[in-house]
Amino acid sequence: MSEGFTQHIVGLRSALQTARREHFRIIWVAGGSATERSAVIRAVADAEDGAVLDVGRLLSAALIEIPSPHRAVSVDDAFSDMLSSGGKEVLCLDHLEILFETSLMLQPIDMVKNASRRFLLVASWPGTFAQDSLVFGPEDHPAHLKTPRQDLECIIHEI
């Protein structure tokens, strides 16, 4: 384990102590590659006796039996059920790209933030962290999203 990797784990564990006292109890892990973010949140889950949830895989499995026109109205319940099934205090969310699927008509950041009022979350941001904003997709993409840090009301840990 590299010193930088260890520093991320220590920093995130400290941030979790802060997040426990916040209204929105979430830490977005941003920057680095998807592989690096996944490794970091897995290590935090191990250190905190938490669970890692592959949101894309689990939510897809929950929605596959639902006809396409009805998925948008079912996704909130499926997401909540997925989080409840985690069974741990700390839930680490990975592979969140499905939340940006335009046919689901979601507000991904708001959805995760609202869930963080019930669950202590560490979430891998599936885009970039640029100009002090979380960014998903290129500007000309239908799912493009850019949210400045000050609008998030939660912690961002940059890799």
C-alpha positions in Angstrom: 0.0 0.0 0.0 1.5 3.3 -1.0 1.8 6.3 1.3 -0.6 8.3 -0.8 -3.2 5.5 -0.7 -2.9 5.3 3.1 -3.3 9.0 3.4 -6.5 8.9 1.5 -7.9 6.2 3.8 -6.8 8.2 6.9 -8.3 11.4 5.4 -11.6 9.6 4.6 -11.9 8.0 8.0 -11.5 11.5 9.5 -14.0 12.9 7.1 -16.5 10.2 8.1 -16.3 11.5 11.7 -17.2 15.0 10.5 -19.9 13.6 8.1 -21.6 11.8 11.0 -22.5 15.2 12.5 -23.7 16.8 9.2 -27.2 17.1 7.8 -26.1 15.4 4.6 -23.9 12.5 5.7 -22.0 11.9 2.5 -18.5 12.1 1.2 -17.9 12.3 -2.5 -14.6 10.7 -3.6 -13.6 12.6 -6.7 -10.6 12.7 -9.1 -8.2 9.9 -10.0 -9.3 7.0 -12.1 -12.4 4.8 -11.5 -10.0 2.0 -10.4 -8.3 4.2 -7.9 -11.6 5.5 -6.5 -13.0 1.9 -6.2 -9.8 0.8 -4.4 -10.0 3.7 -1.9 -13.7 3.2 -1.1 -13.2 -0.6 -0.7 -10.4 0.1 1.7 -12.5 2.5 3.7 -15.4 0.0 3.8 -12.9 -2.6 5.2 -11.5 -0.2 7.8 -15.0 1.0 8.9 -16.7 -2.4 8.7 -18.9 -1.0 5.9 -20.4 -2.4 2.8 -19.5 -1.6 -0.8 -22.5 -1.4 -3.1 -22.1 -1.6 -6.9 -25.0 0.7 -7.7 -25.0 0.0 -11.4 -25.1 -3.7 -11.0 -27.6 -3.8 -8.1 -30.0 -1.1 -9.5 -29.9 -2.7 -13.0 -30.8 -6.0 -11.5 -33.7 -4.5 -9.6 -35.1 -2.6 -12.6 -34.6 -5.2 -15.3 -38.0 -6.9 -14.7 -39.8 -3.5 -14.7 -41.1 -2.4 -18.2 -39.1 0.6 -19.5 -41.9 3.1 -19.2 -42.3 2.3 -15.5 -38.6 2.3 -14.5 -38.4 6.1 -13.8 -41.2 5.8 -11.2 -39.7 2.7 -9.6 -36.0 3.7 -9.3 -36.4 5.7 -6.1 -37.8 2.7 -4.2 -35.3 0.4 -5.8 -32.4 2.7 -4.7 -33.8 2.9 -1.2 -34.2 -0.9 -1.0 -30.6 -1.4 -2.2 -29.2 0.9 0.5 -31.3 -0.7 3.2 -30.0 -4.1 2.1 -26.4 -2.9 2.7 -26.9 -3.7 6.4 -24.0 -1.6 7.6 -23.6 1.9 9.2 -21.2 3.0 6.4 -22.2 2.3 2.8 -19.7 2.9 0.1 -21.3 3.5 -3.3 -19.4 2.6 -6.5 -20.3 2.6 -10.2 -23.1 5.3 -10.0 -23.2 5.9 -13.7 -26.7 4.4 -14.0 -28.1 7.3 -11.9 -27.2 9.6 -14.9 -29.2 7.5 -17.4 -31.5 10.2 -18.9 -34.5 7.8 -19.3 -34.6 7.4 -15.5 -35.1 11.2 -15.2 -33.2 11.5 -11.9 -31.3 14.2 -10.2 -28.4 12.0 -9.1 -26.7 14.4 -6.7 -30.0 15.2 -4.9 -31.0 11.5 -4.8 -27.7 10.5 -3.1 -27.8 13.6 -0.8 -31.3 12.8 0.3 -30.3 9.1 1.0 -27.4 10.4 3.1 -29.9 11.7 5.7 -30.7 8.0 6.5 -27.3 6.4 5.7 -23.7 7.4 6.1 -22.3 7.3 2.6 -19.0 7.4 0.8 -19.7 7.7 -2.9 -17.3 7.4 -5.9 -18.0 10.4 -8.2 -18.2 8.9 -11.7 -17.0 12.0 -13.5 -14.3 14.6 -12.9 -13.6 17.2 -10.3 -12.6 20.4 -12.1 -12.8 24.1 -11.3 -14.0 23.3 -7.8 -17.1 21.5 -9.3 -18.2 17.9 -9.7 -18.7 17.3 -13.5 -20.3 14.4 -15.3 -20.1 14.0 -19.0 -19.1 16.4 -21.7 -21.0 19.7 -22.1 -22.8 18.5 -25.2 -24.0 15.3 -23.7 -27.7 15.0 -22.5 -26.6 13.8 -19.1 -24.0 16.5 -18.5 -24.0 17.9 -15.0 -21.8 20.4 -13.4 -22.3 21.2 -9.7 -20.1 23.7 -7.8 -18.7 22.6 -4.4 -20.7 25.3 -2.6 -24.0 23.9 -3.9 -23.3 20.4 -2.7 -23.5 20.9 1.1 -21.3 17.9 1.7 -17.7 16.8 1.8 -15.6 16.2 -1.3 -12.4 14.1 -0.9 -10.2 14.6 -3.9 -7.8 11.8 -5.0 
